[in-house]
Amino acid sequence: MTVRTRDKMWAFRNPFSLKGVDHALPAGNYRVTTDEELIESLSFPVYRRIATMIFVPGEGQRTSSVEMFTIDPADLQASHEKDSAGTHG
């Protein structure tokens, strides 16, 4: 199985929530990683998403910890659209 990983930075101007994360996330920039696997039975390369994770910095100014949460990319997109529209949630 061939797997590729793609990273993208998402910026939020307001606090937001995501299903699968047990607390509200503060405004800021977040690294989101998507793992995709190659579907090898086709004659051209096609990848299927197998996991999307967001990396959340630990709380407090003196911590360098990071938590990783598996999330639904549709939920991330919806939260980002709400943030862009200026609504919280």
Backbone as CSV, one residue per row, in Angstrom:
resi,resn,N_x,N_y,N_z,CA_x,CA_y,CA_z,C_x,C_y,C_z
1,MET,0.849,-1.177,0.000,0.000,0.000,0.000,0.893,1.237,0.000
2,THR,0.665,2.125,-0.948,1.393,3.384,-1.035,0.567,4.464,-0.350
3,VAL,1.175,5.154,0.616,0.494,6.216,1.356,1.267,7.505,1.169
4,ARG,0.535,8.590,0.929,1.180,9.908,0.890,0.558,10.764,1.984
5,THR,1.342,11.700,2.459,0.911,12.603,3.515,1.023,14.028,3.015
6,ARG,-0.037,14.786,3.226,-0.037,16.189,2.818,-0.327,17.057,4.032
7,ASP,0.405,18.157,4.164,0.213,19.115,5.257,-0.332,20.419,4.705
8,LYS,-1.190,21.058,5.511,-1.722,22.368,5.151,-1.920,23.157,6.433
9,MET,-1.668,24.443,6.372,-1.914,25.320,7.512,-3.291,25.962,7.344
10,TRP,-4.067,25.930,8.430,-5.390,26.552,8.449,-5.352,27.668,9.481
11,ALA,-5.804,28.855,9.110,-5.827,30.008,10.014,-7.262,30.279,10.460
12,PHE,-7.421,30.454,11.757,-8.716,30.798,12.336,-8.576,32.118,13.078
13,ARG,-9.496,33.037,12.821,-9.473,34.352,13.482,-10.224,34.348,14.803
14,ASN,-11.056,33.350,15.005,-11.895,33.261,16.203,-11.772,31.875,16.817
15,PRO,-12.107,31.741,18.106,-12.160,30.398,18.701,-13.163,29.541,17.923
16,PHE,-12.926,28.223,17.901,-13.801,27.331,17.139,-13.833,25.959,17.787
17,SER,-14.789,25.154,17.347,-14.958,23.797,17.875,-14.934,22.807,16.724
18,LEU,-14.471,21.595,17.026,-14.475,20.495,16.063,-14.969,19.239,16.756
19,LYS,-15.753,18.445,16.043,-16.153,17.147,16.570,-14.889,16.313,16.757
20,GLY,-14.794,15.627,17.861,-13.621,14.802,18.143,-12.583,15.501,18.997
21,VAL,-12.736,16.805,19.200,-11.851,17.565,20.086,-12.694,17.978,21.278
22,ASP,-12.245,17.620,22.478,-13.077,17.779,23.668,-13.102,19.176,24.271
23,HIS,-12.505,20.157,23.599,-12.516,21.526,24.110,-12.481,22.504,22.929
24,ALA,-12.891,23.746,23.202,-12.837,24.779,22.169,-11.377,25.094,21.861
25,LEU,-11.111,25.402,20.620,-9.754,25.727,20.192,-9.629,27.231,20.005
26,PRO,-8.540,27.827,20.468,-8.384,29.278,20.327,-8.056,29.669,18.884
27,ALA,-8.263,30.928,18.587,-7.869,31.451,17.282,-6.379,31.201,17.079
28,GLY,-5.983,31.017,15.830,-4.568,30.794,15.536,-4.388,29.981,14.276
29,ASN,-3.154,29.586,14.037,-2.800,28.773,12.874,-2.625,27.323,13.312
30,TYR,-3.191,26.417,12.533,-3.164,25.001,12.866,-2.656,24.176,11.697
31,ARG,-1.759,23.248,11.995,-1.291,22.304,10.980,-2.288,21.158,10.889
32,VAL,-2.702,20.866,9.658,-3.619,19.756,9.404,-2.923,18.809,8.431
33,THR,-2.873,17.544,8.800,-2.218,16.521,7.986,-3.265,15.548,7.465
34,THR,-3.171,15.237,6.180,-4.072,14.276,5.568,-3.259,13.123,4.996
35,ASP,-3.598,11.902,5.386,-2.979,10.698,4.829,-3.915,10.132,3.770
36,GLU,-3.330,9.787,2.631,-4.101,9.218,1.527,-3.386,7.978,1.021
37,GLU,-4.176,6.979,0.622,-3.587,5.760,0.067,-3.894,5.671,-1.419
38,LEU,-2.940,5.125,-2.153,-3.089,4.921,-3.588,-4.004,3.740,-3.843
39,ILE,-4.994,3.934,-4.707,-5.845,2.826,-5.139,-5.132,2.195,-6.329
40,GLU,-4.563,1.036,-6.121,-3.658,0.453,-7.107,-4.338,-0.336,-8.214
41,SER,-5.607,-0.565,-8.128,-6.275,-1.389,-9.138,-6.677,-0.608,-10.380
42,LEU,-6.406,0.690,-10.396,-6.780,1.517,-11.541,-5.574,1.751,-12.453
43,SER,-5.829,2.144,-13.682,-4.747,2.361,-14.641,-4.144,3.765,-14.538
44,PHE,-4.683,4.596,-13.647,-4.163,5.947,-13.429,-4.150,6.191,-11.920
45,PRO,-3.288,7.077,-11.439,-3.163,7.257,-9.986,-4.364,7.994,-9.384
46,VAL,-4.968,7.346,-8.393,-6.069,7.926,-7.627,-5.791,7.641,-6.158
47,TYR,-5.947,8.681,-5.333,-5.718,8.521,-3.900,-7.032,8.666,-3.143
48,ARG,-7.160,7.886,-2.067,-8.330,7.925,-1.197,-7.864,8.394,0.186
49,ARG,-8.587,9.380,0.745,-8.238,9.901,2.070,-8.507,8.815,3.109
50,ILE,-7.531,8.576,3.979,-7.721,7.570,5.026,-7.729,8.189,6.427
51,ALA,-7.172,9.392,6.577,-7.193,10.047,7.887,-6.833,11.517,7.742
52,THR,-7.475,12.345,8.575,-7.144,13.767,8.657,-6.941,14.095,10.124
53,MET,-5.815,14.727,10.440,-5.467,15.046,11.820,-5.137,16.528,11.944
54,ILE,-5.528,17.114,13.095,-5.160,18.484,13.409,-4.220,18.454,14.605
55,PHE,-3.210,19.304,14.557,-2.226,19.391,15.636,-2.528,20.636,16.458
56,VAL,-2.750,20.439,17.771,-3.171,21.507,18.661,-2.081,21.725,19.708
57,PRO,-1.548,22.956,19.779,-0.530,23.234,20.802,-1.101,23.048,22.196
58,GLY,-0.242,22.610,23.120,-0.659,22.443,24.510,-1.027,23.783,25.116
59,GLU,-1.803,23.739,26.165,-2.248,24.966,26.814,-1.151,25.526,27.715
60,GLY,-1.125,26.841,27.848,-0.133,27.502,28.684,1.040,27.998,27.854
61,GLN,1.669,29.046,28.315,2.740,29.679,27.560,4.051,28.905,27.624
62,ARG,4.259,28.109,28.638,5.554,27.455,28.823,5.577,26.008,28.376
63,THR,4.540,25.555,27.731,4.505,24.166,27.304,4.861,24.051,25.829
64,SER,5.568,23.011,25.480,5.899,22.768,24.075,5.185,21.512,23.571
65,SER,4.195,21.045,24.327,3.479,19.844,23.932,2.501,20.144,22.798
66,VAL,2.193,19.102,22.044,1.239,19.203,20.950,0.334,17.978,21.018
67,GLU,-0.968,18.200,20.870,-1.917,17.094,20.806,-2.343,16.904,19.359
68,MET,-2.575,15.658,18.971,-3.045,15.358,17.632,-4.431,14.730,17.758
69,PHE,-5.392,15.276,17.000,-6.758,14.766,17.003,-7.129,14.353,15.590
70,THR,-7.749,13.183,15.450,-8.299,12.768,14.162,-9.643,13.459,14.006
71,ILE,-9.820,14.130,12.870,-11.019,14.928,12.648,-11.651,14.593,11.306
72,ASP,-12.870,15.058,11.139,-13.598,14.940,9.880,-13.275,16.184,9.050
73,PRO,-12.714,16.031,7.851,-12.362,17.204,7.053,-13.566,18.081,6.700
74,ALA,-14.748,17.498,6.586,-15.951,18.298,6.310,-16.275,19.196,7.501
75,ASP,-16.062,18.700,8.721,-16.285,19.496,9.925,-15.273,20.636,9.997
76,LEU,-14.026,20.359,9.650,-12.995,21.397,9.614,-13.378,22.481,8.612
77,GLN,-13.800,22.087,7.434,-14.191,23.042,6.404,-15.375,23.890,6.876
78,ALA,-16.361,23.272,7.496,-17.531,24.009,7.991,-17.125,25.015,9.069
79,SER,-16.247,24.616,9.979,-15.782,25.534,11.025,-15.003,26.688,10.422
80,HIS,-14.205,26.404,9.398,-13.425,27.456,8.750,-14.348,28.434,8.015
81,GLU,-15.381,27.922,7.380,-16.343,28.791,6.690,-17.081,29.674,7.696
82,LYS,-17.469,29.128,8.855,-18.104,29.932,9.898,-17.153,31.022,10.373
83,ASP,-15.890,30.659,10.546,-14.884,31.629,10.994,-14.732,32.748,9.958
84,SER,-14.683,32.396,8.704,-14.533,33.398,7.635,-15.744,34.317,7.568
85,ALA,-16.913,33.768,7.890,-18.140,34.568,7.869,-18.307,35.408,9.137
86,GLY,-17.450,35.156,10.126,-17.502,35.926,11.355,-18.404,35.355,12.416
87,THR,-18.908,34.133,12.220,-19.724,33.496,13.255,-18.858,32.528,14.032
88,HIS,-19.208,32.275,15.258,-18.406,31.405,16.132,-19.042,30.035,16.201
89,GLY,-18.181,29.004,16.423,-18.821,27.735,16.605,-17.991,26.588,16.351
